[in-house]
Amino acid sequence: MSDAFLVADDVTVRFGGLTAVDAVSLTADRGEVVGVIGPNGAGKTTLFNALVGAVPCDGDVRIAGHGVVGWSPARRARAGLGRTFQRLELFGSMTVEENLRFATEAGALSERPWRMLARRRYQDTDRADAMLDRLGIADLASTPAADLPPGSARLLELGRALCAEPAVVLLDEPSSGLDVTETAAFGETLRAVVGELGIGIVLVEHDVSLVMSMCQRLYVLEFGRCIASGPTAEVAASPAVQEAYLGDVAAT
Amino acid sequence: MTDWLPFVTSGIVVGSVYAIAAMGLVVTYRTTGLFNFAHGALGMVVAYAFYQLRTEWGVPTLLAALIALFVVAPFMGLALDRLLFRSLERASQAAKVVVTMGLLVLLQGGAVAVFGARPKRVEPFLPTGAVDVGGVYVGYDQMIVVGIAVAALIGLELFFRRNRLGLVMRAVVDDRDLAEAAGFPVGRVTGFTWALGVMLAGLAGILFSPLLGLDTITLTLLVLQALAAAVVGRLVSLPITAAAAIGLGVVLNLSLKVLNDYPDVLDGVRTSLPFLVLFAVLVFARRGTLRELGVSAPWAGLQRAEPEGWKLLAVLLLLTALLMPDQRIFALGTTLVLACAFLSLSVLIGSSGLISLTQAGLVGTGAFAYIHLTAGAGLPFPIALLLAGVAAVPLGLAIALPALRLPGLFLALATFGVGQLLDGLVFSSWKSFSGGIDGLRGSRPDLLTGDKAFAVFLAVMVVLFVIAIGALRRSGLGRALVALRDSPAASASLGLDPLWPRVSIFVVSAFLAGVAGGLYAGHLQVASKTFFSTFTSLLWVTVVVVGGVQSVWGALAAAFLLQFLPDVVSTGDPSEWLAPIFGVGAVLLATRPGGLVGLLNRYRGGRLVGRLEAPEPDPEPANV
């Protein structure tokens, strides 16, 4: 078995009679960007939900060598598995800055709950401030997150996930709701940040150019099953994948 | 055996009426995702319309029933859908709960204003006479009631399975946007649903009126009996709901016979039984089987907590207490006690967005504990006050338990259950603790025996509450609660467990409520269970949300409006006209979580209260 940071083995999710994810295996390690692609309804988001523990699944999920079946989503997050959401899940009533600052302390608060009463102010603001600069949204620091335009909101969600210092982050369609320029800018920032922090990324994404330019390896899902996996160029060239998903876009 | 059968038959009859009401709840919830706390109150209004037509205006019984059920009820349903419920489609679950509770308060208060509080006798309208069925006499009226319930169940089931409109109704709640995009007449569907729901509530109300007499409270609280059955059916299944309702009716009636020899316990157990069922189902249900239907946003718009400005508040309150003329000082004291109770509730709702319907019971527990600790155990005043707070904490934990695993609506229902159990099993049955219906006499410490001295002390306590709440909101706990309120999924993705924040806030809220109860017993020098009913809790939540939960000023405003103002301007019973006003307020404001204080701020060009007192510059100014 692989000794990568995140290992999923034969993960299967059933909703009643429907098998949304069918025996999918996947690995992701620090420093690599892995893509998960497939048409709508292929089970990509459900796979993410199973990996973080938001929906129950059969099969084995391991984080840093620990079998995490039965762990809560919060515990898996503290073990180093972060995520973002296809439908934005920001803390709307907090400012941009507070979103990031809270991310730096959330895990610690759960590990030592008595600190919740003691800590009046944020203890460590450096990490959040650095992230603001890195993402280029420092001028929005005191804007309530609910009022952000989509481009900045996606960046903030990425930044918030990174502020929790994960080893591997699952990004669920980070470009949805963004236009072409914004997507390009997001890709640029993502590349820079990931290179700098040396974390691993699992990317679910419809934007083919973002996937092709970012990912070293790809997994292709269709109807919940993994129909192909391997290095990006190889997978993209396979006729089955082109037919199922990439179509003409990859060929051009 | 023949001794028991009459109890079983009449239990089936009562249960059938519960079933009709409960099916109405289920039908509306599963089509619109809106749980209607005012369901019973709507049935009550229809029953009053029936009474008015038949008894006051002399309309023949059948015609009166037809008009009430097929004109009045659908009209109310359609009107509510158009005017109120549609604007709630995407509101938070908390806002939905508060709005329908506001509607309950409004309808109940309105009915008292129009028809008076005195119960009306309703002549039986179903044929009398009975047949002998295997040794038991079964009345024709009983058979008719059961027949109606069975017909309603079969009719609704067929409708949902076969009829096209029924299928569309199922589609609407699964995905409203998709249903709309597919060209289904979503608006007509929800209107039809509410018409149907009010008709079922009205039918239950009319059938009940000759059995129980007609008064505004009993039928309004019919929603509670129906609720337990509907929750057994997971708020989705009609047959299970109907079966549970009938089972409940039978068990309740059998308990009459079994407990006949223990009249003291009888009342408490009988009223509590449905809530034992309700609470057990909610707490022990398998995870995921209780699903909230429909879209619901987090309580967005519950923006940043306003700075509490306790220094200005301290000056204001102390001056008020010192300068208040003697004939008003007692009323001021009562207001300040209520302010403490409201603060204990507002810190919970404001920081976590969770609704608890047990607060009056927690305050009552504190009040009784205080009296036993001072008069009984002879403990010094400050210690008794602290321990009164501690006494309420186990109950806070009992509510926190379901809070960990239930989504907002079901949590509100569970806390409702706890409140009713507390009322029925503890306050009503344990008479040495609560003093029964007469209550217990309390006392004040020697230093504070005068009304003025005690009022000044209460003002200090309010300020202490405000300071404590401010500290909590700025603490890590406060931030964790806001995060969990805004997005539980994102909180988990950052490693934040809901366990400790949720447990802590319920414990803090319960402790403050218990202390408020001690203050209550000290100020009024009497405490009786009648002050601490679940209906009071319900009114409090409505009033506190109307006042505004994002700052402590909202709770204070609510206390002054509910308690002090009526005392000054009116000599009659102010609750008659005040409750409906707050009902309207809740209906209008629950979607504006800022409440009255928030509205004031908005219309005065920004942050009125914040600007008036801002004791120190806000380190992170909000761009609201």
Contacts between the chains, C-beta under 8 A, distances in Angstrom:
chain1	res1	chain2	res2	distance
A	52	B	492	7.7
A	52	B	493	6.8
A	54	B	489	7.1
A	54	B	492	7.4
A	72	B	492	7.2
A	72	B	497	6.6
A	73	B	489	7.8
A	73	B	492	3.9
A	73	B	493	6.8
A	74	B	491	7.5
A	74	B	492	4.7
A	74	B	494	8.0
A	74	B	495	5.2
A	74	B	496	5.7
A	74	B	497	4.4
A	74	B	498	7.9
A	75	B	495	7.6
A	75	B	497	7.5
A	77	B	492	6.4
A	77	B	493	5.5
A	77	B	494	6.0
A	77	B	495	4.0
A	78	B	495	3.9
A	82	B	493	6.3
A	82	B	494	7.6
A	83	B	493	4.8
A	84	B	493	7.8
A	85	B	489	6.6
A	85	B	490	7.0
A	85	B	493	7.8
A	89	B	487	4.3
A	89	B	489	5.2
A	89	B	490	4.1
A	89	B	493	7.7
A	90	B	486	7.4
A	90	B	487	6.9
A	90	B	490	7.0
A	91	B	482	6.7
A	91	B	483	5.3
A	91	B	486	4.2
A	91	B	487	6.0
A	91	B	490	6.6
A	92	B	298	7.0
A	92	B	300	5.5
A	92	B	486	5.2
A	92	B	487	7.8
A	93	B	300	7.4
A	93	B	302	6.1
A	93	B	303	5.2
A	93	B	304	6.1
A	93	B	482	6.2
A	93	B	485	7.8
A	93	B	486	5.7
A	94	B	304	7.8
A	94	B	479	8.0
A	94	B	482	6.5
A	94	B	483	7.5
A	94	B	486	7.1
A	95	B	620	6.3
A	95	B	622	7.4
A	97	B	620	7.2
A	98	B	479	7.6
A	98	B	620	7.1
A	102	B	479	5.5
A	102	B	483	5.7
A	102	B	494	7.4
A	103	B	494	5.1
A	105	B	476	6.7
A	105	B	479	7.8
A	106	B	480	7.3
A	106	B	483	6.9
A	106	B	491	6.7
A	106	B	494	3.9
A	106	B	495	5.4
A	106	B	496	4.2
A	107	B	494	6.4
A	107	B	495	3.2
A	107	B	496	7.1
A	109	B	476	5.2
A	109	B	480	5.7
A	109	B	496	6.4
A	110	B	495	5.8
A	110	B	496	5.3
A	110	B	497	4.5
A	110	B	500	7.1
A	113	B	499	8.0
A	113	B	500	3.8
A	113	B	504	7.8
A	115	B	476	5.9
A	116	B	475	6.3
A	116	B	476	4.1
A	116	B	477	3.9
A	116	B	480	6.1
A	116	B	500	6.6
A	116	B	501	6.8
A	116	B	504	6.7
A	117	B	472	8.0
A	117	B	475	5.7
A	117	B	476	7.3
A	117	B	477	5.9
A	117	B	504	7.5
A	118	B	475	7.4
A	118	B	476	7.4
A	119	B	475	6.1
A	119	B	476	4.0
A	120	B	471	7.3
A	120	B	474	5.4
A	120	B	475	6.0
A	121	B	474	7.5
A	142	B	620	6.1
A	142	B	621	6.4
A	142	B	622	7.5
A	142	B	623	6.1
A	143	B	623	5.7
A	144	B	303	6.8
A	144	B	304	7.6
A	144	B	622	6.8
A	144	B	623	6.6
A	144	B	624	7.1
A	146	B	300	6.4
A	147	B	623	7.5
A	160	B	490	7.5
A	160	B	494	7.2
A	161	B	493	6.8
A	161	B	494	7.7
A	164	B	493	7.8
A	164	B	494	4.7
A	164	B	495	6.1
